[in-house]
Amino acid sequence: MSVYDDIGGSATFEALTRGFYAGVATDPTLRALYPEEDLEPARVRLQLFLEQYFGGPLTYLELRGHPRLRMRHAPYAVTPDMRDRWLRHMLGSLDRLALPAEHDDTLRRYLTSAAFALVNSFEEPS
């Protein structure tokens, strides 16, 4: 069994990403990082990535190749403020899932670590 299976599979990751992107939609500063008018394609990509990372199907790899997170985020100024906004919405969505403590901690540690690793600019946009 994987974390993916243990926490309810695709339905749980869909709920996590839907909650996250609902927050993004209300945050003009963070929303500006998403060039697509419709956030649904970005939501699906994040869901597929997280499912794969936590032991689910390899659909993300099949559709998009290796995640290469730093490379995929390089075109965007990911500042500490953006990181903190991303974490606020993502961890808020995670809180609403009320997962068992062990799995909540596993996801929380990964999401926080990834958010910190993707910071690529310390200059706030003007």
Chimera marker file (.cmm) of the C-alpha trace (Angstrom):
<marker_set name="trace">
<marker id="1" x="0.000" y="0.000" z="0.000" r="1" g="1" b="0" radius="0.5"/>
<marker id="2" x="1.115" y="3.549" z="-0.705" r="1" g="1" b="0" radius="0.5"/>
<marker id="3" x="0.213" y="6.905" z="0.784" r="1" g="1" b="0" radius="0.5"/>
<marker id="4" x="-1.950" y="7.332" z="-2.320" r="1" g="1" b="0" radius="0.5"/>
<marker id="5" x="-3.941" y="4.198" z="-1.441" r="1" g="1" b="0" radius="0.5"/>
<marker id="6" x="-3.939" y="4.822" z="2.309" r="1" g="1" b="0" radius="0.5"/>
<marker id="7" x="-5.563" y="8.260" z="2.042" r="1" g="1" b="0" radius="0.5"/>
<marker id="8" x="-8.265" y="7.410" z="-0.475" r="1" g="1" b="0" radius="0.5"/>
<marker id="9" x="-6.580" y="7.630" z="-3.863" r="1" g="1" b="0" radius="0.5"/>
<marker id="10" x="-7.567" y="10.007" z="-6.603" r="1" g="1" b="0" radius="0.5"/>
<marker id="11" x="-10.622" y="11.418" z="-4.816" r="1" g="1" b="0" radius="0.5"/>
<marker id="12" x="-8.458" y="12.735" z="-1.979" r="1" g="1" b="0" radius="0.5"/>
<marker id="13" x="-5.936" y="14.357" z="-4.311" r="1" g="1" b="0" radius="0.5"/>
<marker id="14" x="-8.766" y="15.874" z="-6.328" r="1" g="1" b="0" radius="0.5"/>
<marker id="15" x="-10.230" y="17.376" z="-3.138" r="1" g="1" b="0" radius="0.5"/>
<marker id="16" x="-6.798" y="18.671" z="-2.101" r="1" g="1" b="0" radius="0.5"/>
<marker id="17" x="-6.133" y="20.368" z="-5.434" r="1" g="1" b="0" radius="0.5"/>
<marker id="18" x="-9.686" y="21.717" z="-5.797" r="1" g="1" b="0" radius="0.5"/>
<marker id="19" x="-9.427" y="23.325" z="-2.366" r="1" g="1" b="0" radius="0.5"/>
<marker id="20" x="-6.001" y="24.720" z="-3.209" r="1" g="1" b="0" radius="0.5"/>
<marker id="21" x="-7.071" y="26.252" z="-6.523" r="1" g="1" b="0" radius="0.5"/>
<marker id="22" x="-10.212" y="27.711" z="-4.952" r="1" g="1" b="0" radius="0.5"/>
<marker id="23" x="-7.792" y="29.664" z="-2.737" r="1" g="1" b="0" radius="0.5"/>
<marker id="24" x="-5.573" y="30.620" z="-5.679" r="1" g="1" b="0" radius="0.5"/>
<marker id="25" x="-8.597" y="32.032" z="-7.500" r="1" g="1" b="0" radius="0.5"/>
<marker id="26" x="-9.171" y="34.480" z="-4.629" r="1" g="1" b="0" radius="0.5"/>
<marker id="27" x="-5.522" y="35.572" z="-4.310" r="1" g="1" b="0" radius="0.5"/>
<marker id="28" x="-4.728" y="38.115" z="-7.057" r="1" g="1" b="0" radius="0.5"/>
<marker id="29" x="-0.986" y="38.067" z="-6.356" r="1" g="1" b="0" radius="0.5"/>
<marker id="30" x="-0.696" y="34.292" z="-6.612" r="1" g="1" b="0" radius="0.5"/>
<marker id="31" x="-3.277" y="34.039" z="-9.385" r="1" g="1" b="0" radius="0.5"/>
<marker id="32" x="-1.021" y="36.203" z="-11.557" r="1" g="1" b="0" radius="0.5"/>
<marker id="33" x="1.473" y="33.314" z="-11.709" r="1" g="1" b="0" radius="0.5"/>
<marker id="34" x="-1.057" y="31.198" z="-13.590" r="1" g="1" b="0" radius="0.5"/>
<marker id="35" x="-1.247" y="32.365" z="-17.221" r="1" g="1" b="0" radius="0.5"/>
<marker id="36" x="-4.240" y="30.208" z="-18.138" r="1" g="1" b="0" radius="0.5"/>
<marker id="37" x="-7.680" y="31.799" z="-17.864" r="1" g="1" b="0" radius="0.5"/>
<marker id="38" x="-9.099" y="28.506" z="-16.628" r="1" g="1" b="0" radius="0.5"/>
<marker id="39" x="-7.306" y="27.038" z="-13.596" r="1" g="1" b="0" radius="0.5"/>
<marker id="40" x="-8.674" y="23.534" z="-14.224" r="1" g="1" b="0" radius="0.5"/>
<marker id="41" x="-5.787" y="22.346" z="-16.457" r="1" g="1" b="0" radius="0.5"/>
<marker id="42" x="-3.264" y="23.475" z="-13.826" r="1" g="1" b="0" radius="0.5"/>
<marker id="43" x="-5.326" y="21.763" z="-11.124" r="1" g="1" b="0" radius="0.5"/>
<marker id="44" x="-5.357" y="18.490" z="-13.038" r="1" g="1" b="0" radius="0.5"/>
<marker id="45" x="-1.591" y="18.648" z="-13.643" r="1" g="1" b="0" radius="0.5"/>
<marker id="46" x="-0.951" y="19.208" z="-9.928" r="1" g="1" b="0" radius="0.5"/>
<marker id="47" x="-3.330" y="16.401" z="-8.996" r="1" g="1" b="0" radius="0.5"/>
<marker id="48" x="-1.609" y="13.973" z="-11.370" r="1" g="1" b="0" radius="0.5"/>
<marker id="49" x="1.830" y="14.991" z="-10.125" r="1" g="1" b="0" radius="0.5"/>
<marker id="50" x="0.892" y="14.553" z="-6.460" r="1" g="1" b="0" radius="0.5"/>
<marker id="51" x="-0.824" y="11.233" z="-7.139" r="1" g="1" b="0" radius="0.5"/>
<marker id="52" x="2.291" y="9.921" z="-8.842" r="1" g="1" b="0" radius="0.5"/>
<marker id="53" x="4.632" y="11.266" z="-6.165" r="1" g="1" b="0" radius="0.5"/>
<marker id="54" x="2.654" y="9.562" z="-3.412" r="1" g="1" b="0" radius="0.5"/>
<marker id="55" x="2.489" y="6.168" z="-5.100" r="1" g="1" b="0" radius="0.5"/>
<marker id="56" x="-0.462" y="6.441" z="-7.444" r="1" g="1" b="0" radius="0.5"/>
<marker id="57" x="-0.659" y="5.967" z="-11.199" r="1" g="1" b="0" radius="0.5"/>
<marker id="58" x="2.144" y="7.233" z="-13.449" r="1" g="1" b="0" radius="0.5"/>
<marker id="59" x="-0.242" y="9.319" z="-15.546" r="1" g="1" b="0" radius="0.5"/>
<marker id="60" x="1.740" y="12.525" z="-15.003" r="1" g="1" b="0" radius="0.5"/>
<marker id="61" x="4.915" y="10.883" z="-16.342" r="1" g="1" b="0" radius="0.5"/>
<marker id="62" x="3.053" y="9.402" z="-19.307" r="1" g="1" b="0" radius="0.5"/>
<marker id="63" x="1.468" y="12.737" z="-20.263" r="1" g="1" b="0" radius="0.5"/>
<marker id="64" x="4.172" y="15.259" z="-19.346" r="1" g="1" b="0" radius="0.5"/>
<marker id="65" x="7.426" y="13.394" z="-18.805" r="1" g="1" b="0" radius="0.5"/>
<marker id="66" x="9.696" y="13.815" z="-15.821" r="1" g="1" b="0" radius="0.5"/>
<marker id="67" x="8.350" y="16.444" z="-13.402" r="1" g="1" b="0" radius="0.5"/>
<marker id="68" x="11.522" y="18.630" z="-13.428" r="1" g="1" b="0" radius="0.5"/>
<marker id="69" x="9.848" y="20.974" z="-10.963" r="1" g="1" b="0" radius="0.5"/>
<marker id="70" x="12.589" y="23.605" z="-10.830" r="1" g="1" b="0" radius="0.5"/>
<marker id="71" x="12.814" y="23.773" z="-14.616" r="1" g="1" b="0" radius="0.5"/>
<marker id="72" x="9.040" y="24.008" z="-15.054" r="1" g="1" b="0" radius="0.5"/>
<marker id="73" x="8.860" y="26.843" z="-12.506" r="1" g="1" b="0" radius="0.5"/>
<marker id="74" x="11.956" y="28.719" z="-13.758" r="1" g="1" b="0" radius="0.5"/>
<marker id="75" x="9.997" y="31.101" z="-16.037" r="1" g="1" b="0" radius="0.5"/>
<marker id="76" x="8.102" y="32.433" z="-13.015" r="1" g="1" b="0" radius="0.5"/>
<marker id="77" x="9.437" y="34.602" z="-10.203" r="1" g="1" b="0" radius="0.5"/>
<marker id="78" x="8.736" y="32.355" z="-7.227" r="1" g="1" b="0" radius="0.5"/>
<marker id="79" x="9.488" y="34.670" z="-4.320" r="1" g="1" b="0" radius="0.5"/>
<marker id="80" x="9.225" y="33.941" z="-0.604" r="1" g="1" b="0" radius="0.5"/>
<marker id="81" x="5.913" y="35.823" z="-0.639" r="1" g="1" b="0" radius="0.5"/>
<marker id="82" x="4.606" y="33.597" z="-3.457" r="1" g="1" b="0" radius="0.5"/>
<marker id="83" x="5.841" y="30.520" z="-1.594" r="1" g="1" b="0" radius="0.5"/>
<marker id="84" x="4.035" y="31.617" z="1.557" r="1" g="1" b="0" radius="0.5"/>
<marker id="85" x="0.818" y="32.319" z="-0.349" r="1" g="1" b="0" radius="0.5"/>
<marker id="86" x="1.050" y="28.929" z="-2.082" r="1" g="1" b="0" radius="0.5"/>
<marker id="87" x="1.580" y="27.208" z="1.251" r="1" g="1" b="0" radius="0.5"/>
<marker id="88" x="-1.290" y="29.094" z="2.908" r="1" g="1" b="0" radius="0.5"/>
<marker id="89" x="-3.762" y="27.837" z="0.308" r="1" g="1" b="0" radius="0.5"/>
<marker id="90" x="-2.282" y="24.342" z="-0.018" r="1" g="1" b="0" radius="0.5"/>
<marker id="91" x="-1.962" y="23.668" z="3.703" r="1" g="1" b="0" radius="0.5"/>
<marker id="92" x="-5.404" y="25.157" z="4.280" r="1" g="1" b="0" radius="0.5"/>
<marker id="93" x="-6.808" y="22.689" z="1.772" r="1" g="1" b="0" radius="0.5"/>
<marker id="94" x="-4.871" y="19.885" z="3.439" r="1" g="1" b="0" radius="0.5"/>
<marker id="95" x="-6.296" y="20.912" z="6.827" r="1" g="1" b="0" radius="0.5"/>
<marker id="96" x="-9.831" y="20.591" z="5.455" r="1" g="1" b="0" radius="0.5"/>
<marker id="97" x="-9.159" y="16.963" z="4.447" r="1" g="1" b="0" radius="0.5"/>
<marker id="98" x="-8.602" y="16.004" z="8.109" r="1" g="1" b="0" radius="0.5"/>
<marker id="99" x="-6.313" y="13.096" z="7.203" r="1" g="1" b="0" radius="0.5"/>
<marker id="100" x="-4.893" y="10.785" z="9.851" r="1" g="1" b="0" radius="0.5"/>
<marker id="101" x="-1.947" y="12.499" z="11.579" r="1" g="1" b="0" radius="0.5"/>
<marker id="102" x="0.737" y="10.263" z="10.030" r="1" g="1" b="0" radius="0.5"/>
<marker id="103" x="-0.409" y="10.964" z="6.467" r="1" g="1" b="0" radius="0.5"/>
<marker id="104" x="-1.163" y="14.608" z="7.125" r="1" g="1" b="0" radius="0.5"/>
<marker id="105" x="2.406" y="15.008" z="8.377" r="1" g="1" b="0" radius="0.5"/>
<marker id="106" x="3.855" y="13.199" z="5.343" r="1" g="1" b="0" radius="0.5"/>
<marker id="107" x="2.004" y="15.436" z="2.884" r="1" g="1" b="0" radius="0.5"/>
<marker id="108" x="2.652" y="18.586" z="4.912" r="1" g="1" b="0" radius="0.5"/>
<marker id="109" x="6.406" y="17.926" z="5.080" r="1" g="1" b="0" radius="0.5"/>
<marker id="110" x="6.650" y="17.243" z="1.341" r="1" g="1" b="0" radius="0.5"/>
<marker id="111" x="4.533" y="20.227" z="0.292" r="1" g="1" b="0" radius="0.5"/>
<marker id="112" x="6.471" y="22.584" z="2.555" r="1" g="1" b="0" radius="0.5"/>
<marker id="113" x="9.837" y="21.263" z="1.416" r="1" g="1" b="0" radius="0.5"/>
<marker id="114" x="8.862" y="21.517" z="-2.259" r="1" g="1" b="0" radius="0.5"/>
<marker id="115" x="7.554" y="25.064" z="-1.830" r="1" g="1" b="0" radius="0.5"/>
<marker id="116" x="10.805" y="26.185" z="-0.220" r="1" g="1" b="0" radius="0.5"/>
<marker id="117" x="12.883" y="24.431" z="-2.904" r="1" g="1" b="0" radius="0.5"/>
<marker id="118" x="11.072" y="26.222" z="-5.734" r="1" g="1" b="0" radius="0.5"/>
<marker id="119" x="11.884" y="29.750" z="-4.568" r="1" g="1" b="0" radius="0.5"/>
<marker id="120" x="13.986" y="31.199" z="-7.372" r="1" g="1" b="0" radius="0.5"/>
<marker id="121" x="13.819" y="34.960" z="-6.758" r="1" g="1" b="0" radius="0.5"/>
<marker id="122" x="14.223" y="37.172" z="-3.737" r="1" g="1" b="0" radius="0.5"/>
<marker id="123" x="13.198" y="40.337" z="-5.549" r="1" g="1" b="0" radius="0.5"/>
<marker id="124" x="9.581" y="41.340" z="-5.275" r="1" g="1" b="0" radius="0.5"/>
<marker id="125" x="8.036" y="42.290" z="-8.655" r="1" g="1" b="0" radius="0.5"/>
<marker id="126" x="7.449" y="45.998" z="-9.145" r="1" g="1" b="0" radius="0.5"/>
<link id1="1" id2="2" r="1" g="1" b="0" radius="0.2"/>
<link id1="2" id2="3" r="1" g="1" b="0" radius="0.2"/>
<link id1="3" id2="4" r="1" g="1" b="0" radius="0.2"/>
<link id1="4" id2="5" r="1" g="1" b="0" radius="0.2"/>
<link id1="5" id2="6" r="1" g="1" b="0" radius="0.2"/>
<link id1="6" id2="7" r="1" g="1" b="0" radius="0.2"/>
<link id1="7" id2="8" r="1" g="1" b="0" radius="0.2"/>
<link id1="8" id2="9" r="1" g="1" b="0" radius="0.2"/>
<link id1="9" id2="10" r="1" g="1" b="0" radius="0.2"/>
<link id1="10" id2="11" r="1" g="1" b="0" radius="0.2"/>
<link id1="11" id2="12" r="1" g="1" b="0" radius="0.2"/>
<link id1="12" id2="13" r="1" g="1" b="0" radius="0.2"/>
<link id1="13" id2="14" r="1" g="1" b="0" radius="0.2"/>
<link id1="14" id2="15" r="1" g="1" b="0" radius="0.2"/>
<link id1="15" id2="16" r="1" g="1" b="0" radius="0.2"/>
<link id1="16" id2="17" r="1" g="1" b="0" radius="0.2"/>
<link id1="17" id2="18" r="1" g="1" b="0" radius="0.2"/>
<link id1="18" id2="19" r="1" g="1" b="0" radius="0.2"/>
<link id1="19" id2="20" r="1" g="1" b="0" radius="0.2"/>
<link id1="20" id2="21" r="1" g="1" b="0" radius="0.2"/>
<link id1="21" id2="22" r="1" g="1" b="0" radius="0.2"/>
<link id1="22" id2="23" r="1" g="1" b="0" radius="0.2"/>
<link id1="23" id2="24" r="1" g="1" b="0" radius="0.2"/>
<link id1="24" id2="25" r="1" g="1" b="0" radius="0.2"/>
<link id1="25" id2="26" r="1" g="1" b="0" radius="0.2"/>
<link id1="26" id2="27" r="1" g="1" b="0" radius="0.2"/>
<link id1="27" id2="28" r="1" g="1" b="0" radius="0.2"/>
<link id1="28" id2="29" r="1" g="1" b="0" radius="0.2"/>
<link id1="29" id2="30" r="1" g="1" b="0" radius="0.2"/>
<link id1="30" id2="31" r="1" g="1" b="0" radius="0.2"/>
<link id1="31" id2="32" r="1" g="1" b="0" radius="0.2"/>
<link id1="32" id2="33" r="1" g="1" b="0" radius="0.2"/>
<link id1="33" id2="34" r="1" g="1" b="0" radius="0.2"/>
<link id1="34" id2="35" r="1" g="1" b="0" radius="0.2"/>
<link id1="35" id2="36" r="1" g="1" b="0" radius="0.2"/>
<link id1="36" id2="37" r="1" g="1" b="0" radius="0.2"/>
<link id1="37" id2="38" r="1" g="1" b="0" radius="0.2"/>
<link id1="38" id2="39" r="1" g="1" b="0" radius="0.2"/>
<link id1="39" id2="40" r="1" g="1" b="0" radius="0.2"/>
<link id1="40" id2="41" r="1" g="1" b="0" radius="0.2"/>
<link id1="41" id2="42" r="1" g="1" b="0" radius="0.2"/>
<link id1="42" id2="43" r="1" g="1" b="0" radius="0.2"/>
<link id1="43" id2="44" r="1" g="1" b="0" radius="0.2"/>
<link id1="44" id2="45" r="1" g="1" b="0" radius="0.2"/>
<link id1="45" id2="46" r="1" g="1" b="0" radius="0.2"/>
<link id1="46" id2="47" r="1" g="1" b="0" radius="0.2"/>
<link id1="47" id2="48" r="1" g="1" b="0" radius="0.2"/>
<link id1="48" id2="49" r="1" g="1" b="0" radius="0.2"/>
<link id1="49" id2="50" r="1" g="1" b="0" radius="0.2"/>
<link id1="50" id2="51" r="1" g="1" b="0" radius="0.2"/>
<link id1="51" id2="52" r="1" g="1" b="0" radius="0.2"/>
<link id1="52" id2="53" r="1" g="1" b="0" radius="0.2"/>
<link id1="53" id2="54" r="1" g="1" b="0" radius="0.2"/>
<link id1="54" id2="55" r="1" g="1" b="0" radius="0.2"/>
<link id1="55" id2="56" r="1" g="1" b="0" radius="0.2"/>
<link id1="56" id2="57" r="1" g="1" b="0" radius="0.2"/>
<link id1="57" id2="58" r="1" g="1" b="0" radius="0.2"/>
<link id1="58" id2="59" r="1" g="1" b="0" radius="0.2"/>
<link id1="59" id2="60" r="1" g="1" b="0" radius="0.2"/>
<link id1="60" id2="61" r="1" g="1" b="0" radius="0.2"/>
<link id1="61" id2="62" r="1" g="1" b="0" radius="0.2"/>
<link id1="62" id2="63" r="1" g="1" b="0" radius="0.2"/>
<link id1="63" id2="64" r="1" g="1" b="0" radius="0.2"/>
<link id1="64" id2="65" r="1" g="1" b="0" radius="0.2"/>
<link id1="65" id2="66" r="1" g="1" b="0" radius="0.2"/>
<link id1="66" id2="67" r="1" g="1" b="0" radius="0.2"/>
<link id1="67" id2="68" r="1" g="1" b="0" radius="0.2"/>
<link id1="68" id2="69" r="1" g="1" b="0" radius="0.2"/>
<link id1="69" id2="70" r="1" g="1" b="0" radius="0.2"/>
<link id1="70" id2="71" r="1" g="1" b="0" radius="0.2"/>
<link id1="71" id2="72" r="1" g="1" b="0" radius="0.2"/>
<link id1="72" id2="73" r="1" g="1" b="0" radius="0.2"/>
<link id1="73" id2="74" r="1" g="1" b="0" radius="0.2"/>
<link id1="74" id2="75" r="1" g="1" b="0" radius="0.2"/>
<link id1="75" id2="76" r="1" g="1" b="0" radius="0.2"/>
<link id1="76" id2="77" r="1" g="1" b="0" radius="0.2"/>
<link id1="77" id2="78" r="1" g="1" b="0" radius="0.2"/>
<link id1="78" id2="79" r="1" g="1" b="0" radius="0.2"/>
<link id1="79" id2="80" r="1" g="1" b="0" radius="0.2"/>
<link id1="80" id2="81" r="1" g="1" b="0" radius="0.2"/>
<link id1="81" id2="82" r="1" g="1" b="0" radius="0.2"/>
<link id1="82" id2="83" r="1" g="1" b="0" radius="0.2"/>
<link id1="83" id2="84" r="1" g="1" b="0" radius="0.2"/>
<link id1="84" id2="85" r="1" g="1" b="0" radius="0.2"/>
<link id1="85" id2="86" r="1" g="1" b="0" radius="0.2"/>
<link id1="86" id2="87" r="1" g="1" b="0" radius="0.2"/>
<link id1="87" id2="88" r="1" g="1" b="0" radius="0.2"/>
<link id1="88" id2="89" r="1" g="1" b="0" radius="0.2"/>
<link id1="89" id2="90" r="1" g="1" b="0" radius="0.2"/>
<link id1="90" id2="91" r="1" g="1" b="0" radius="0.2"/>
<link id1="91" id2="92" r="1" g="1" b="0" radius="0.2"/>
<link id1="92" id2="93" r="1" g="1" b="0" radius="0.2"/>
<link id1="93" id2="94" r="1" g="1" b="0" radius="0.2"/>
<link id1="94" id2="95" r="1" g="1" b="0" radius="0.2"/>
<link id1="95" id2="96" r="1" g="1" b="0" radius="0.2"/>
<link id1="96" id2="97" r="1" g="1" b="0" radius="0.2"/>
<link id1="97" id2="98" r="1" g="1" b="0" radius="0.2"/>
<link id1="98" id2="99" r="1" g="1" b="0" radius="0.2"/>
<link id1="99" id2="100" r="1" g="1" b="0" radius="0.2"/>
<link id1="100" id2="101" r="1" g="1" b="0" radius="0.2"/>
<link id1="101" id2="102" r="1" g="1" b="0" radius="0.2"/>
<link id1="102" id2="103" r="1" g="1" b="0" radius="0.2"/>
<link id1="103" id2="104" r="1" g="1" b="0" radius="0.2"/>
<link id1="104" id2="105" r="1" g="1" b="0" radius="0.2"/>
<link id1="105" id2="106" r="1" g="1" b="0" radius="0.2"/>
<link id1="106" id2="107" r="1" g="1" b="0" radius="0.2"/>
<link id1="107" id2="108" r="1" g="1" b="0" radius="0.2"/>
<link id1="108" id2="109" r="1" g="1" b="0" radius="0.2"/>
<link id1="109" id2="110" r="1" g="1" b="0" radius="0.2"/>
<link id1="110" id2="111" r="1" g="1" b="0" radius="0.2"/>
<link id1="111" id2="112" r="1" g="1" b="0" radius="0.2"/>
<link id1="112" id2="113" r="1" g="1" b="0" radius="0.2"/>
<link id1="113" id2="114" r="1" g="1" b="0" radius="0.2"/>
<link id1="114" id2="115" r="1" g="1" b="0" radius="0.2"/>
<link id1="115" id2="116" r="1" g="1" b="0" radius="0.2"/>
<link id1="116" id2="117" r="1" g="1" b="0" radius="0.2"/>
<link id1="117" id2="118" r="1" g="1" b="0" radius="0.2"/>
<link id1="118" id2="119" r="1" g="1" b="0" radius="0.2"/>
<link id1="119" id2="120" r="1" g="1" b="0" radius="0.2"/>
<link id1="120" id2="121" r="1" g="1" b="0" radius="0.2"/>
<link id1="121" id2="122" r="1" g="1" b="0" radius="0.2"/>
<link id1="122" id2="123" r="1" g="1" b="0" radius="0.2"/>
<link id1="123" id2="124" r="1" g="1" b="0" radius="0.2"/>
<link id1="124" id2="125" r="1" g="1" b="0" radius="0.2"/>
<link id1="125" id2="126" r="1" g="1" b="0" radius="0.2"/>
</marker_set>
